[in-house]
Amino acid sequence: MVASTSSSAPLITVFGSTGTQGGSVIDHLISSDKPYRIRAVTRDPSKASGKKLQEMGCEVVKAEISNKDDVKRVINGSNIVFGVTNFWEHGAETEIAHGKNMIEAVKANLSTIKTFVWSGVENVSKVSGGKYTKVEHFDTKGKLTELARTEGLPVINVSAAMYMENFLGMMAQEDGSFVLALPIKPSCSLHLLHTRRDYGAYVVGALESGKVKEGKGEVLACAEVITVEDVAKQWGEVNNVNCSFYQAPVEQFQAQAGEDLTQMFQWFQDFGYYGGKDVKPSQEVLSPNAKVQKWRDFVKESDWSEVLNGSG
Ligand SMILES: NC(=O)c1ccc[n+]([C@@H]2O[C@H](COP(=O)([O-])OP(=O)(O)OC[C@H]3O[C@@H](n4cnc5c(N)ncnc54)[C@H](OP(=O)(O)O)[C@@H]3O)[C@@H](O)[C@H]2O)c1
C-alpha cells in the first residue's frame, strides 16, 4: 500500500517521519481506509529511510526544524500537521524553540490546517506542584502543549506512553541471572506502548474516530498498564530464564542515569505517567482492526539475543 496522490485527499505534513513516532504515524495513515497525501519531513531525504518513504508514495521534503522558514514552507498547504520534537538529540532549549517554530507556522496556516496532532507529555513540574522539577524532557513538551492551546490552535495531544522499546537497553544480566533495576517499588505501574508499531494507530484514531475534539483534545497512547515487577516476570517467563526486579536505591540510580530520568521514575511512582489520568477512554478511539500489542507479545516478538547472550 502507498500514500494517496489524489488532490481530494487531505494533505498531512509529518515531522519526525524517519523516526519511531512519525514512522508509525505514516504506516497507519497508509493502511487506513481513508486516503491521505503524506508530506514526510527529514533533514536528509537521500538517506535510506527517506528513500523508503518515497517508495511508500510520500512526498519527502528536506527541512531543519530550527529554521522557521523551512518549517513554514513544509507546512504550507497542509490540512493536518503531525508534530514531534526530540529532546534527546537537542536538549530543552532547542526542543522548545522547535516546538515554537511548529506552533507559529501552524498558526499562520489556519486557513488550511484543521488539525495539529502534537506529541506531548505531562508538565511534571506543574502537575507535581513543584515536587519534581528536573524532568526536563517532560516539562518542555507539556509547556508546548499548553502554548499550542493558548495560541488557539486546533491541537490534539496524542501522548505516547513509555516505549516498550526502551527495555531493549534496560534488561541486564548479572551473575547468570537477569535483573531489571529501577528506582521504584515493585508495585509501581508503568504505562507502556510498542511505539514504532502502535503509536500511529492512536493518531489515526484521533483523526478518524470523531471522538476527539481539536483544542483540548487528548489521546493517551498507552497499550498496557503493568507493574514493573510483572514487566520483569513476564520477560523471564517468555525467555525461559529467571528475571527479577530490583528496586535500586535512588542515589545509586541517579549517579548512573542522572536527575531527569531518576525524577521521572519517582513521578511515575507518586503520580503515574499521565499524572493519574485514566487511559481507558483513549482506547475507544482505536479502530476495531487495531490490535495494539501488550508487553508479553512485544517480548515474544523482539530480539533479545544480545541480552540473553550476555553481550547487551
Ligand atoms: N522513549 C520514551 O519512552 C518516550 C516516551 C514519550 C515521548 N518520548 C519522546 O519522543 C521524542 C523522540 O521521538 P522519536 O522516538 O520518534 O524520535 P527518533 O526515532 O529519534 O526520530 C527523531 C525524528 O526527528 C527528526 N528530527 C530531529 N531533529 C530534527 C531537526 N532539527 N530537523 C528536522 N527533523 C529533525 C529526525 O529526522 P531526520 O534525522 O531524518 O532529519 C527523526 O525523524 C523525544 O523527545 C522523547 O522525549 C519518548
The ligand as an ORCA input file, in Angstrom:
! r2SCAN-3c Opt
* xyz 0 1
  N      11.315      6.817     24.953
  C      10.131      7.016     25.505
  O       9.664      6.219     26.322
  C       9.341      8.248     25.106
  C       8.004      8.361     25.510
  C       7.274      9.503     25.129
  C       7.891     10.519     24.395
  N       9.214     10.360     24.033
  C       9.828     11.468     23.262
  O       9.895     11.119     21.908
  C      10.773     12.058     21.272
  C      11.529     11.377     20.177
  O      10.632     10.871     19.204
  P      11.031      9.588     18.356
  O      11.282      8.453     19.273
  O      10.064      9.434     17.255
  O      12.458     10.073     17.799
  P      13.508      9.353     16.827
  O      13.069      7.979     16.477
  O      14.853      9.552     17.414
  O      13.402     10.239     15.500
  C      13.636     11.621     15.544
  C      13.000     12.246     14.324
  O      13.053     13.672     14.450
  C      13.642     14.209     13.267
  N      14.437     15.379     13.628
  C      15.237     15.522     14.729
  N      15.808     16.735     14.731
  C      15.378     17.378     13.626
  C      15.614     18.664     13.071
  N      16.434     19.529     13.701
  N      15.016     18.993     11.923
  C      14.197     18.106     11.283
  N      13.905     16.879     11.753
  C      14.507     16.519     12.908
  C      14.510     13.099     12.705
  O      14.598     13.308     11.315
  P      15.962     13.169     10.442
  O      17.035     12.620     11.342
  O      15.577     12.239      9.343
  O      16.213     14.552      9.974
  C      13.693     11.857     13.036
  O      12.721     11.627     12.037
  C      11.710     12.583     22.369
  O      11.536     13.968     22.534
  C      11.261     11.803     23.622
  O      11.353     12.588     24.800
  C       9.920      9.254     24.344
*
